[in-house]
Amino acid sequence: MNIVLHEPEIPENTGNIGRTCVATDSVLHLIKPLGFVIDDKHLKRAGLDYWPKLKYFVYESYEDFLAKNPNAKIFYATTKAKRCYSEVSFGPDDFIMFGKESAGIPEEILVDNEPTCIRIPMWGDIRSLNLGNSVAIILYEALRQNSFGELNRQGELHRLSWK
């Protein structure tokens, strides 16, 4: 899977998302301008020692991203979408784009891609979830729809053994 962050602003969120990408063997795509530098200590702290294992690309603009990924099937995560993320079918190589924390994906992009805009249902007048949580919710649904691929490895206990 591919996670795309359009103009992310908060390094800790991007670090956490990078860690999730490493844990799921997903690729992270970052579209400038970024609200931090890639070697930001907060980004690295949130990503722990996983950051060097992360597969990621940085793009100068949304247009640059599209030009370098011409056949990408992109889902646009936005609180404004008509369809819920669980109503679509994700393929194993799809891209899921999330917007910056303060404003989301620009509406100019959303209106051009309405059929692939998706949302996470929320109750009441809540504006949005944390970006890292939103990525995890939708990414794991996409992975579930694809039988989790290579991710079905069982963990081991540290001191004891499973019976």
Summary of the structure (lengths in Angstrom):
residues: 163
radius of gyration: 16.1
end to end distance: 34.1
largest distance: 55.5
contacts: 466
relative contact order: 0.19
helix: 37%
strand: 18%
